[in-house]
Amino acid sequence: MRAIVVSRWLKGPDDLEVKEVPVPAPAEDEVLVRVDSVGANFFDILMVQGKYQIKPPFPFTPGAEFSGTVVRASAADPRFKAGDRVFGSTSTGAYAEYTTAPAAQCLPIPSTLSFEQAAGLYITYPTSYAALVLRAGLRAGECVLVHAAAGGIGIAAIQVAKALGATVVAAVGSNAKFDVCRAQGADHCVNYREAAWTQRVLELTGGRGADVVVDPVGLVEKSLKCVAWNARVVVVGFAAGAIEKIAANRILLKNVSVMGVHWGAYARNEPGRIPEVWDALFRMAERGQIAPVVYDPVFHGLDKAKDALRAIASRASHGKVVVKPAAAAPRL
Ligand SMILES: NC(=O)c1ccc[n+]([C@@H]2O[C@H](COP(=O)([O-])OP(=O)(O)OC[C@H]3O[C@@H](n4cnc5c(N)ncnc54)[C@H](OP(=O)(O)O)[C@@H]3O)[C@@H](O)[C@H]2O)c1
């Protein structure tokens, strides 16, 4: 089969190489999946450069999020059989025609979603749901400020917040992304590259400010200028590259709670909450309230993965960037 293979730390996605390698052998608790679509992530770029917290031994195939069809069931975990449509995650190995993953890290694709949509579901949607519901305790009628609102986390947060009856102010880095956010249900849009964006949020909320902030960028300090009394600010990530230091007096002044969310760590710390989150998301998917947005173009062929990752790095993309490796995958 063909797979991206990394044998040394790379300068960047341009150096990615596709090679012929054996189909991986699943462990007892794993399924073998014929990959239909890979969900591309910014951390894929960091991983091939050796700048990510996880540094796999060489040679390795990057890629953590996928959707596809089970071709070999797990011997130890019977939840999927050959032919099932699944999406899931693996620590490495998704940029390939076949990948292995623990059956426990796969889920059935909801009938309302395509393979391309499902490839970007596993990380972003539960993270945004956990941020809004488990952490911030969002209530219907409240106002949510979503940063990087046209990104993977951001679009998921808009859709989940609207499904829960909130008003959404979408904040992005270019006016060109306003239409993307409005199409997903955002009530208002602001551009955080404009100096007066916090003032604009205050105007849009009648001077009150946002009740909840979802921040995958690193805009907590600035957001505290436009939050309501008793606001909850959820730290999701640092897409801007810097880890903020926050002046504590601003947290005190408006009774604000600043909190983090680390979805991947629920498996270790609160596994009981994971089914609750997926049940809620599947119900929203069945009702048509959530549907991942796939960036156009979809990147066909593993050779195009470098273009996919370039689109993410340049901030040109919106929604989920998807690579389809299996155009001519050998049938097993
Ligand atoms: N805590 C968790 O459990 C968890 C789970 C998943 C992801 N995350 C983190 O959440 C963040 C967002 O993930 P995502 O999947 O939504 O990513 P994404 O789809 O690639 O979107 C990231 C967006 O961040 C914005 N951004 C702002 N400043 C930027 C900068 N200097 N460079 C690049 N982008 C910048 C860009 O939108 P604009 O151009 O509109 O500004 C970009 O589209 C990442 O840092 C990720 O690691 C955390």
Ligand as a Chemical Component Dictionary entry (heavy atoms), coordinates in Angstrom:
data_LIG
# 
_chem_comp.id                   LIG 
_chem_comp.type                 NON-POLYMER 
_chem_comp.pdbx_formal_charge   0 
_chem_comp.three_letter_code    LIG 
# 
loop_
_chem_comp_atom.comp_id 
_chem_comp_atom.atom_id 
_chem_comp_atom.alt_atom_id 
_chem_comp_atom.type_symbol 
_chem_comp_atom.charge 
_chem_comp_atom.model_Cartn_x 
_chem_comp_atom.model_Cartn_y 
_chem_comp_atom.model_Cartn_z 
_chem_comp_atom.pdbx_ordinal 
LIG N1  N1  N 0  -8.016 21.433 24.182 1  
LIG C1  C1  C 0  -8.301 20.443 23.378 2  
LIG O1  O1  O 0  -8.737 19.368 23.828 3  
LIG C2  C2  C 0  -8.101 20.641 21.909 4  
LIG C3  C3  C 0  -8.672 19.734 20.996 5  
LIG C4  C4  C 0  -8.513 19.987 19.648 6  
LIG C5  C5  C 0  -7.782 21.099 19.207 7  
LIG N2  N2  N 1  -7.220 21.936 20.124 8  
LIG C6  C6  C 0  -6.446 23.123 19.691 9  
LIG O2  O2  O 0  -7.340 24.103 19.198 10 
LIG C7  C7  C 0  -6.676 24.905 18.239 11 
LIG C8  C8  C 0  -7.554 25.038 16.998 12 
LIG O3  O3  O 0  -7.770 23.760 16.407 13 
LIG P1  P1  P 0  -8.606 23.657 15.062 14 
LIG O4  O4  O 0  -8.739 22.207 14.762 15 
LIG O5  O5  O -1 -9.825 24.500 15.124 16 
LIG O6  O6  O 0  -7.570 24.311 14.042 17 
LIG P2  P2  P 0  -7.821 24.939 12.591 18 
LIG O7  O7  O 0  -9.056 24.371 11.967 19 
LIG O8  O8  O 0  -6.534 24.783 11.873 20 
LIG O9  O9  O 0  -8.119 26.467 12.890 21 
LIG C9  C9  C 0  -7.178 27.265 13.517 22 
LIG C10 C10 C 0  -7.493 28.728 13.214 23 
LIG O10 O10 O 0  -6.808 29.531 14.156 24 
LIG C11 C11 C 0  -6.767 30.834 13.648 25 
LIG N3  N3  N 0  -5.511 31.522 13.969 26 
LIG C12 C12 C 0  -5.410 32.641 14.701 27 
LIG N4  N4  N 0  -4.158 33.041 14.787 28 
LIG C13 C13 C 0  -3.407 32.164 14.071 29 
LIG C14 C14 C 0  -2.028 32.067 13.784 30 
LIG N5  N5  N 0  -1.136 32.966 14.234 31 
LIG N6  N6  N 0  -1.623 31.032 13.007 32 
LIG C15 C15 C 0  -2.481 30.123 12.558 33 
LIG N7  N7  N 0  -3.817 30.171 12.804 34 
LIG C16 C16 C 0  -4.269 31.188 13.560 35 
LIG C17 C17 C 0  -6.965 30.741 12.149 36 
LIG O11 O11 O 0  -8.225 31.342 11.836 37 
LIG P3  P3  P 0  -8.297 32.900 11.412 38 
LIG O12 O12 O 0  -7.499 33.043 10.149 39 
LIG O13 O13 O 0  -9.738 33.135 11.259 40 
LIG O14 O14 O 0  -7.689 33.647 12.555 41 
LIG C18 C18 C 0  -7.029 29.239 11.880 42 
LIG O15 O15 O 0  -7.889 28.923 10.841 43 
LIG C19 C19 C 0  -5.327 24.250 17.979 44 
LIG O16 O16 O 0  -4.357 24.974 18.684 45 
LIG C20 C20 C 0  -5.489 22.858 18.548 46 
LIG O17 O17 O 0  -4.258 22.330 18.992 47 
LIG C21 C21 C 0  -7.377 21.727 21.442 48 
# 
loop_
_chem_comp_bond.comp_id 
_chem_comp_bond.atom_id_1 
_chem_comp_bond.atom_id_2 
_chem_comp_bond.value_order 
_chem_comp_bond.pdbx_ordinal 
LIG N1  C1  SING 1  
LIG C1  O1  DOUB 2  
LIG C1  C2  SING 3  
LIG C2  C3  SING 4  
LIG C2  C21 DOUB 5  
LIG C3  C4  DOUB 6  
LIG C4  C5  SING 7  
LIG C5  N2  DOUB 8  
LIG N2  C6  SING 9  
LIG N2  C21 SING 10 
LIG C6  O2  SING 11 
LIG C6  C20 SING 12 
LIG O2  C7  SING 13 
LIG C7  C8  SING 14 
LIG C7  C19 SING 15 
LIG C8  O3  SING 16 
LIG O3  P1  SING 17 
LIG P1  O4  DOUB 18 
LIG P1  O5  SING 19 
LIG P1  O6  SING 20 
LIG O6  P2  SING 21 
LIG P2  O7  DOUB 22 
LIG P2  O8  SING 23 
LIG P2  O9  SING 24 
LIG O9  C9  SING 25 
LIG C9  C10 SING 26 
LIG C10 O10 SING 27 
LIG C10 C18 SING 28 
LIG O10 C11 SING 29 
LIG C11 N3  SING 30 
LIG C11 C17 SING 31 
LIG N3  C12 SING 32 
LIG N3  C16 SING 33 
LIG C12 N4  DOUB 34 
LIG N4  C13 SING 35 
LIG C13 C14 SING 36 
LIG C13 C16 DOUB 37 
LIG C14 N5  SING 38 
LIG C14 N6  DOUB 39 
LIG N6  C15 SING 40 
LIG C15 N7  DOUB 41 
LIG N7  C16 SING 42 
LIG C17 O11 SING 43 
LIG C17 C18 SING 44 
LIG O11 P3  SING 45 
LIG P3  O12 DOUB 46 
LIG P3  O13 SING 47 
LIG P3  O14 SING 48 
LIG C18 O15 SING 49 
LIG C19 O16 SING 50 
LIG C19 C20 SING 51 
LIG C20 O17 SING 52 
# 
